[in-house]
């Protein structure tokens, strides 16, 4: 991986964050960090961190890798190694966050470890489809990933499985699935003992991970699922569900809803299993019933279920109701009573959702959006980080985008570029348009120099996706009729600055006012001032 140019503007924030870690680092580490940071030398920090990692000193390795990351966030090797430190310390949830961060920037080894986490259930539920997806992303440059992808593609025939997997297959064929689960549990416990006492950030990690499900039928079902023996897995899940397991009811509902292992989708059976869970006071079942209705094409019924979930205290349901009110508020004019009433509804639902589940992704995202609109950028970033950290889903991409905008407003252009890059790599159109602006203005990019070639590249890509900001910067990067075409397209797509400029260009007072009103309705001060003087 190439080491790119250093970003000088990050220096003060790096020094500040370094002070936090010094409390836990020994004198040698503190000195190494201090010298390398003052020299703005990424390579020195990274190489020093590798020395600690190689001797098994994960605590000091992590400290120095994090300083290297803070020094240059455009390089993926430090985030990958941070993930590996957490992985070695059995902190799989944190490891996955960093692996996803690096993977979204094209790091093949991070994709491999994400596949491993999904295949082995480290920090996430076992999901062979997700594992295969990540392995295939890494397969071109990671031999182990290519091998694991082949194993998963040919699970029933593979001779390349590890000894434990071969033993599992033989035991399942003999019908002794519960013994297999016990064997796995014993091996897992032994591994946990070996990985205990790893130090992260100066704190002893308790490596007692969540035990395997105590329900023997669910354990058996999980073993069958690993072998793609879906009919046997369903039988075991049904036994568990009939014995009162809500988890099994939800899993069965998901399988029938998505057609996983049952050949075709069966919405009726999915609804029956979800309803059974709901009757046992499982509020998540109401969310699943809403998702089911949405998949069936009934938005109205879906929202009725989400509202039911919200009213019985489900945080995701409450966050969804906040989302619905927020989207309605966005369609209302700035300063209108309708917008104010809708935003009050948003705040009420978010207060409930965050009180119920402070880490709920959707609730944190919309709380961040509110703070962003109130110009509380630092607070907004805190919530956006809780709703993302480079995870691969739609809310995360939007959160990365808005975290980038917040950092721009705070003149933290390096951090802004990092967040916008993550959203851009996920093909989130508004972020691509924002990247065109970054290169057009020279904010956050390498050496803070304007780059018209890169600006044109991103503006063209964003324009193809219909992004208003991309269309606007395409107008700036072109001339004549083509520039006018892009400016009008941007204005028609709702970009306030383009609407304002269209108002300035129009010779007709009526047409000018039309564009100024559109821009003013979005809070554009220049348009508001023009209207007040007309």
SVG drawing of the C-alpha trace seen along z (x, -y; Angstrom):
<svg xmlns="http://www.w3.org/2000/svg" viewBox="-52 -47 64 89">
<polyline fill="none" stroke="black" stroke-width="0.4" points="0.0,0.0 1.4,-3.4 2.2,-6.0 0.6,-9.2 1.5,-12.8 1.1,-14.1 -1.7,-16.5 -0.2,-19.3 -3.5,-20.7 -4.1,-17.6 -1.0,-18.3 -2.8,-20.0 -5.5,-17.4 -2.9,-14.6 -0.9,-16.2 -4.1,-16.6 -5.2,-13.0 -1.7,-11.8 -1.9,-13.3 -4.8,-11.1 -2.9,-7.9 0.3,-8.9 -1.4,-8.1 -1.3,-4.5 1.9,-4.3 5.3,-3.6 8.1,-6.1 9.6,-4.5 6.2,-4.6 5.6,-8.2 8.9,-9.2 8.5,-7.4 5.1,-8.9 6.3,-12.4 9.3,-12.3 7.4,-10.9 4.4,-13.2 6.6,-16.3 8.3,-15.1 4.9,-14.3 6.5,-10.9 3.8,-8.3 6.4,-5.6 8.2,-5.9 5.0,-5.5 3.8,-2.6 7.1,-0.7 7.4,-1.2 3.9,0.1 4.8,3.2 7.7,3.8 5.3,3.9 2.8,6.0 5.4,8.6 6.4,9.2 2.8,9.5 2.5,6.1 -0.9,5.3 -1.6,2.4 1.4,0.4 1.0,1.5 -2.6,0.2 -1.5,-3.2 1.1,-3.8 -1.0,-2.5 -3.8,-4.9 -1.3,-7.8 -0.2,-6.8 -3.8,-6.7 -4.4,-10.2 -1.4,-11.4 -2.6,-10.3 -6.1,-8.9 -5.7,-8.3 -3.6,-5.2 -5.3,-1.9 -2.6,0.1 -2.9,-1.5 -6.7,-1.0 -6.2,2.6 -3.6,3.2 -5.8,1.5 -8.5,3.9 -6.1,6.8 -5.0,5.7 -8.7,5.8 -9.2,9.1 -6.2,10.6 -7.6,9.3 -11.0,10.9 -12.7,7.6 -14.4,8.6 -17.0,5.8 -14.3,3.1 -12.2,5.2 -15.0,5.3 -15.5,1.5 -11.8,0.9 -11.8,3.7 -14.9,2.2 -13.2,-1.2 -10.2,0.1 -12.2,2.5 -14.3,-0.5 -11.0,-2.0 -10.0,1.2 -7.9,3.1 -8.1,6.8 -6.8,8.2 -9.6,6.3 -12.1,7.9 -10.6,11.3 -11.0,10.8 -14.5,9.5 -15.3,12.7 -13.7,14.7 -15.8,12.8 -19.0,13.6 -18.1,17.3 -17.0,17.9 -19.5,15.7 -17.0,13.3 -18.7,10.1 -21.7,10.9 -24.1,13.7 -22.8,16.4 -23.7,15.6 -22.0,17.6 -23.4,15.4 -21.8,12.3 -18.6,14.2 -18.5,15.3 -19.1,11.7 -16.2,10.4 -13.9,13.3 -14.7,12.7 -13.8,9.0 -10.4,10.0 -9.8,13.1 -7.8,11.2 -4.9,10.4 -5.4,12.6 -4.8,16.3 -6.5,17.3 -9.6,15.4 -9.7,17.1 -9.4,20.5 -12.1,19.8 -14.4,18.5 -13.9,21.8 -14.7,23.7 -18.0,21.8 -19.0,22.2 -18.5,25.9 -19.3,26.5 -20.8,29.9 -17.8,31.3 -14.9,29.3 -11.8,31.3 -10.1,28.1 -12.0,27.6 -10.2,27.4 -10.1,30.5 -12.8,29.2 -15.1,28.7 -14.5,32.2 -15.2,33.6 -18.4,31.6 -19.6,33.0 -19.0,36.6 -20.8,36.0 -23.8,34.3 -24.0,37.2 -24.2,39.6 -26.9,37.4 -24.8,36.4 -25.1,32.6 -25.3,31.8 -21.9,33.5 -20.4,31.4 -21.8,28.2 -20.2,29.3 -16.9,29.9 -17.0,26.5 -17.8,24.9 -14.9,26.6 -12.5,25.5 -13.9,22.0 -13.4,21.8 -9.8,22.9 -9.2,20.2 -10.8,17.6 -8.5,18.6 -5.4,18.3 -6.5,14.8 -7.3,13.4 -5.3,10.6 -4.7,8.8 -4.4,5.1 -6.2,2.4 -5.9,-1.3 -4.5,-0.3 -7.6,1.6 -7.7,5.4 -10.1,6.9 -12.6,9.4 -12.6,11.9 -15.6,13.8 -17.6,13.6 -21.2,14.4 -21.7,18.2 -23.2,20.3 -27.0,20.5 -28.0,22.7 -31.0,24.1 -29.8,27.5 -32.3,27.3 -31.0,23.9 -27.4,25.2 -28.3,28.1 -30.1,25.8 -27.0,23.6 -24.8,26.6 -27.1,27.7 -27.2,24.2 -23.4,24.3 -23.8,27.4 -26.5,25.8 -28.9,28.5 -31.8,26.1 -34.7,28.6 -33.0,30.2 -32.2,26.7 -35.9,25.6 -37.0,28.7 -34.7,27.9 -35.7,24.2 -39.4,25.3 -38.7,27.5 -37.1,24.5 -39.9,22.2 -42.6,24.6 -40.7,24.8 -41.1,21.0 -37.9,19.6 -38.6,16.1 -35.2,16.2 -36.2,19.2 -39.6,17.7 -37.9,14.6 -35.3,16.7 -38.0,18.8 -40.0,15.7 -36.9,14.3 -36.2,17.6 -39.8,17.7 -39.8,14.0 -36.6,14.1 -36.9,17.6 -33.8,18.7 -33.6,22.5 -37.3,22.8 -36.9,22.4 -39.5,19.7 -40.7,16.8 -43.7,17.7 -45.1,14.4 -48.0,16.2 -45.8,18.5 -43.4,15.6 -46.2,13.6 -47.4,16.5 -44.0,16.9 -43.6,13.2 -47.1,13.0 -46.2,15.9 -43.2,13.9 -45.3,10.7 -47.8,12.6 -44.9,13.2 -44.3,9.5 -41.4,9.3 -41.5,5.7 -38.9,6.6 -41.6,8.9 -43.7,5.8 -40.7,4.3 -40.4,7.6 -44.1,7.5 -43.7,4.0 -40.7,5.1 -42.8,7.9 -45.6,5.6 -43.1,3.4 -41.7,6.3 -45.3,7.2 -45.6,3.7 -47.9,2.2 -46.1,-0.9 -49.2,-2.0 -49.5,1.3 -45.7,1.3 -45.9,-2.1 -48.8,-0.9 -46.7,1.9 -43.7,-0.5 -46.0,-2.8 -47.3,0.1 -43.7,1.1 -42.9,-2.5 -45.9,-2.8 -44.9,0.4 -41.4,-1.0 -39.3,0.5 -36.4,-1.9 -36.2,-1.0 -39.9,-1.7 -39.5,-5.0 -36.5,-5.9 -38.6,-5.0 -41.4,-7.3 -38.8,-10.1 -37.5,-9.4 -41.0,-9.6 -41.7,-13.0 -38.3,-14.3 -38.9,-13.5 -42.2,-15.3 -40.6,-18.3 -38.0,-18.5 -40.8,-18.9 -42.3,-21.8 -40.9,-25.4 -38.4,-26.7 -40.0,-28.7 -43.5,-27.3 -45.8,-26.0 -46.0,-22.6 -42.2,-22.2 -42.1,-23.3 -44.8,-20.9 -43.1,-18.0 -39.7,-18.8 -41.3,-18.7 -42.7,-15.3 -39.2,-14.2 -37.6,-15.4 -40.3,-13.6 -39.7,-10.3 -35.9,-10.6 -35.9,-11.4 -37.8,-8.1 -35.6,-6.1 -32.3,-7.3 -33.5,-6.8 -34.5,-3.2 -31.4,-2.4 -28.6,-5.1 -26.7,-3.4 -29.6,-2.9 -28.1,-3.6 -31.2,-5.3 -31.9,-7.4 -28.4,-8.7 -28.4,-9.5 -31.5,-11.7 -30.3,-13.3 -27.2,-14.2 -29.3,-15.7 -31.2,-17.9 -28.0,-19.1 -26.5,-19.8 -29.5,-22.0 -29.1,-23.8 -25.3,-24.4 -24.2,-22.2 -21.6,-20.6 -19.4,-19.0 -22.4,-17.4 -23.7,-16.2 -20.5,-14.5 -20.7,-12.5 -24.1,-11.1 -23.1,-10.5 -20.1,-8.5 -22.4,-6.3 -24.6,-5.7 -21.8,-4.7 -18.1,-4.0 -18.0,-2.9 -20.5,-0.2 -21.9,1.0 -25.5,-0.2 -27.5,-3.2 -27.7,-5.0 -24.0,-4.7 -23.2,-6.2 -25.5,-9.2 -24.0,-9.6 -20.5,-9.6 -21.6,-12.3 -23.1,-14.6 -20.1,-14.0 -18.0,-15.2 -20.2,-18.4 -20.0,-19.1 -16.2,-18.8 -16.1,-21.2 -18.1,-23.8 -15.5,-23.4 -12.6,-23.8 -11.5,-20.2 -10.9,-19.6 -8.8,-16.5 -11.5,-14.7 -14.2,-16.0 -12.3,-14.5 -12.0,-11.1 -15.7,-10.9 -16.7,-12.0 -14.3,-9.5 -15.9,-6.7 -19.4,-7.7 -18.0,-8.3 -16.5,-4.8 -20.0,-3.5 -21.3,-5.3 -23.4,-7.7 -24.3,-10.4 -24.4,-13.5 -20.9,-12.6 -19.6,-12.3 -20.9,-15.8 -19.3,-17.0 -16.0,-15.5 -16.3,-17.6 -16.6,-20.6 -13.6,-19.6 -11.4,-19.4 -12.8,-22.5 -12.2,-24.5 -9.0,-22.7 -10.5,-21.8 -9.2,-18.7 -7.5,-17.2 -3.8,-16.5 -1.7,-19.6 -5.0,-21.6 -4.5,-22.3 -7.3,-22.7 -7.5,-19.9 -9.7,-20.6 -9.2,-17.2 -10.4,-15.4 -13.2,-17.9 -14.4,-17.1 -14.2,-13.4 -16.4,-13.5 -18.8,-16.1 -19.3,-14.0 -19.9,-10.9 -22.3,-12.7 -24.2,-14.3 -24.8,-10.8 -26.4,-9.9 -28.5,-13.1 -26.9,-14.7 -27.8,-18.4 -24.4,-19.5 -22.5,-17.4 -24.6,-19.1 -23.8,-22.5 -20.1,-22.0 -20.3,-20.6 -21.8,-24.0 -18.7,-25.7 -16.3,-23.4 -17.8,-24.0 -18.8,-27.0 -21.4,-28.4 -24.6,-26.4 -23.3,-23.3 -22.7,-25.3 -26.2,-26.8 -27.7,-23.4 -26.0,-21.9 -26.9,-25.0 -30.6,-24.7 -30.6,-21.0 -29.0,-21.5 -31.6,-24.2 -34.5,-22.0 -33.0,-19.1 -33.3,-21.4 -29.8,-22.8 -30.3,-26.2 -27.2,-27.9 -28.1,-26.9 -31.6,-28.3 -30.2,-31.5 -27.9,-31.9 -30.7,-31.1 -32.6,-33.9 -29.7,-36.3 -29.5,-35.3 -33.2,-35.6 -34.1,-38.9 -37.8,-38.4 -38.6,-39.6 -41.3,-37.0 -38.9,-34.2 -36.2,-35.6 -38.7,-35.7 -39.7,-32.1 -36.1,-30.9 -35.4,-33.1 -38.5,-31.8 -37.3,-28.2 -33.9,-28.9 -35.3,-31.0 -37.6,-28.2 -34.4,-26.1 -32.9,-28.8 -30.6,-30.5 -29.9,-33.9 -28.9,-35.5 -32.2,-34.6 -34.1,-35.8 -32.3,-39.1 -33.0,-39.5 -36.7,-38.9 -37.0,-41.4 -35.5,-44.1 -37.6,-43.3"/>
</svg>
